[in-house]
């Protein structure tokens, strides 16, 4: 393993152990001094990221404050620091992922995101240097709500975006907006949602008692909306007649719960856990208990970017796949919570995010749960996930008439590309044709029989 503290660029003051405090040893200091400015610039701009830079980037993310970082390394020594880093991070795996690649056609990019844990891979790729490693200069734009996310992609203000998984399906069909081809590269997260109720409803755990309740979801074309509708309908409630469902941006959900404007929400984390933290809500059920492994959010592009800048598209794809690979490792979750907690990202207490990512959390009912798969980051965009979403759009009247499930799923969900890039990077590959079956509330979904599935429900709008 290379020297963790050899300089990579001028704004990375992490090297300790020499007189100037910037190098691991006097020998490294002398070696650095002997480099010409031209040599240093070439080293800093090299297309293939060095092993040292990966280590340095991760160390900086772990200890953002220079003084704390220096004190840590001074106390334990560079070798021990390196070993400690390797014990919690897949450093060797990240170093092994360097790929030969063509230069991106466009290097300065804007990516939109909503400040929720669902966006963990695309957020963490920024402070941990995964975008830079692919030759990209990414600006992450925190965005207020999903309608704005959609509009900024339609107006080409963002090059790529954090999406709710059903959104590209809807946009591509012109549902709720003008039609424009949108594509899903990866699923950002699986599971990672919950139904949260106001603390005054602790005695109303049976959904049959929720008639007249007001619920919030973040967007109409969301897994949150579809899963809430599915859940209450399975308990005999008509989601359009027996309860009210309102669209509320995720950052406003806790405040609306506190004010009594809503009785609960099926929302993304960290706002379920934040309601518990604020003592205004409790977690009724995790979404994984409705459908374990369900998709939530996605990373998507316009069709035009894929065609006009294929190397940029490939570089972005690799970046988020690397981040997802790291996020899937349970041992990395506490570090990731630290990395994505700051103001420019989630702006949430680290303890709240850690409870979500590690699955060890207070439920607001006096208990502490341990659900390691409360949130996961499996990136595979299965076609059958898209078919299920389309089936729910048909069930609840968002689309009318015949739906060509297979054609739409394979246009929007880029499973073939996912397999290609995952193979290139040495990641475990999905098997099969992309149409695997799964179970939602004990009922099997066969994507080859989507219309029969829709027809089987007693409560529907079709």
Secondary structure as GFF3:
##gff-version 3
##sequence-region A 1 462
A	DSSP	alpha_helix	26	34	.	.	.	ID=ss1
A	DSSP	alpha_helix	37	44	.	.	.	ID=ss2
A	DSSP	alpha_helix	51	62	.	.	.	ID=ss3
A	DSSP	alpha_helix	66	76	.	.	.	ID=ss4
A	DSSP	alpha_helix	78	88	.	.	.	ID=ss5
A	DSSP	alpha_helix	91	96	.	.	.	ID=ss6
A	DSSP	beta_strand	108	113	.	.	.	ID=ss7
A	DSSP	three_ten_helix	117	119	.	.	.	ID=ss8
A	DSSP	alpha_helix	120	127	.	.	.	ID=ss9
A	DSSP	alpha_helix	130	133	.	.	.	ID=ss10
A	DSSP	beta_strand	137	142	.	.	.	ID=ss11
A	DSSP	alpha_helix	146	154	.	.	.	ID=ss12
A	DSSP	beta_strand	160	164	.	.	.	ID=ss13
A	DSSP	alpha_helix	165	173	.	.	.	ID=ss14
A	DSSP	beta_strand	182	187	.	.	.	ID=ss15
A	DSSP	beta_strand	190	191	.	.	.	ID=ss16
A	DSSP	beta_strand	193	198	.	.	.	ID=ss17
A	DSSP	three_ten_helix	199	201	.	.	.	ID=ss18
A	DSSP	three_ten_helix	207	209	.	.	.	ID=ss19
A	DSSP	beta_strand	214	217	.	.	.	ID=ss20
A	DSSP	alpha_helix	223	234	.	.	.	ID=ss21
A	DSSP	beta_strand	244	247	.	.	.	ID=ss22
A	DSSP	three_ten_helix	250	252	.	.	.	ID=ss23
A	DSSP	alpha_helix	253	259	.	.	.	ID=ss24
A	DSSP	beta_strand	264	268	.	.	.	ID=ss25
A	DSSP	alpha_helix	271	277	.	.	.	ID=ss26
A	DSSP	beta_strand	281	286	.	.	.	ID=ss27
A	DSSP	three_ten_helix	287	289	.	.	.	ID=ss28
A	DSSP	beta_strand	297	302	.	.	.	ID=ss29
A	DSSP	alpha_helix	303	308	.	.	.	ID=ss30
A	DSSP	alpha_helix	310	327	.	.	.	ID=ss31
A	DSSP	three_ten_helix	330	332	.	.	.	ID=ss32
A	DSSP	alpha_helix	333	340	.	.	.	ID=ss33
A	DSSP	alpha_helix	350	358	.	.	.	ID=ss34
A	DSSP	beta_strand	360	362	.	.	.	ID=ss35
A	DSSP	beta_strand	368	370	.	.	.	ID=ss36
A	DSSP	beta_strand	375	376	.	.	.	ID=ss37
A	DSSP	alpha_helix	383	395	.	.	.	ID=ss38
A	DSSP	alpha_helix	405	412	.	.	.	ID=ss39
A	DSSP	alpha_helix	415	424	.	.	.	ID=ss40
A	DSSP	beta_strand	438	440	.	.	.	ID=ss41
A	DSSP	beta_strand	443	445	.	.	.	ID=ss42
A	DSSP	three_ten_helix	447	449	.	.	.	ID=ss43
A	DSSP	alpha_helix	450	455	.	.	.	ID=ss44
###
